[in-house]
């Protein structure tokens, strides 16, 4: 199973999911209104590499990180 990390202010514990690509992850979260709002503005990393497409394959032991935007000064 792949591990999903919700970083920063998303404030959720990590979960494990059995999916074949990131599109399936988005489908899993479709009924969670709060999480849908975060997904609209988050970057996504697969094994610490930013991805730009949801059809990226996901295998067991992969790590998916949802990275909310940050600002600094």
C-alpha distance (Angstrom), angle and dihedral (degrees) to the residues before:
residue distance angle dihedral
X1 . . .
X2 3.79 . .
X3 3.79 120.4 .
X4 3.82 120.9 -129.7
X5 3.81 117.7 -155.3
X6 3.80 120.5 -161.9
X7 3.80 104.4 -155.8
X8 3.78 133.0 -161.0
X9 3.78 120.4 -8.5
X10 3.80 94.8 -3.8
X11 3.80 83.6 88.9
X12 3.78 101.9 -164.0
X13 3.78 129.2 130.6
X14 3.80 118.4 -110.1
X15 3.79 117.4 -92.1
X16 3.79 135.4 -162.7
X17 3.79 120.3 -127.5
X18 3.79 135.9 -175.4
X19 3.81 104.4 -139.1
X20 3.81 136.9 137.8
X21 3.83 98.6 -146.1
X22 3.79 142.2 3.0
X23 3.79 92.4 -96.8
X24 3.81 88.0 67.1
X25 3.80 89.1 52.1
X26 3.80 90.4 54.5
X27 3.81 88.9 50.0
X28 3.82 90.9 51.6
X29 3.80 89.6 56.3
X30 3.82 97.3 43.7
X31 3.81 95.0 104.8
X32 3.82 94.6 49.1
X33 3.81 104.6 89.3
X34 3.83 95.6 -171.5
X35 3.79 92.5 49.4
X36 3.82 91.5 46.8
X37 3.81 88.3 58.8
X38 3.80 90.3 53.0
X39 3.81 92.9 46.1
X40 3.80 89.7 56.5
X41 3.83 91.3 62.6
X42 3.82 104.5 26.0
X43 3.77 128.8 100.9
X44 3.80 114.7 -135.3
X45 3.79 126.3 -139.2
X46 3.78 126.4 -167.6
X47 3.81 111.9 -158.2
X48 3.83 89.7 -15.6
X49 3.83 94.1 -52.3
X50 3.80 119.2 111.9
X51 3.79 113.4 -120.7
X52 3.79 129.7 -155.9
X53 3.79 101.5 -167.0
X54 3.78 133.2 58.2
X55 3.80 94.5 -144.5
X56 3.81 91.1 74.8
X57 3.81 108.4 130.8
X58 3.80 116.5 -114.6
X59 3.80 122.6 -156.2
X60 3.78 133.5 -174.9
X61 3.80 113.7 -73.8
X62 3.83 92.0 27.6
X63 3.79 118.3 133.8
X64 3.79 119.2 -137.9
X65 3.80 116.5 -166.5
X66 3.80 125.0 -166.2
X67 3.80 106.3 -151.3
X68 3.81 116.2 -163.8
X69 3.81 118.4 -153.9
X70 3.77 116.4 -91.2
X71 3.74 135.7 -165.5
X72 3.73 128.7 -154.5
X73 3.72 141.2 -177.2
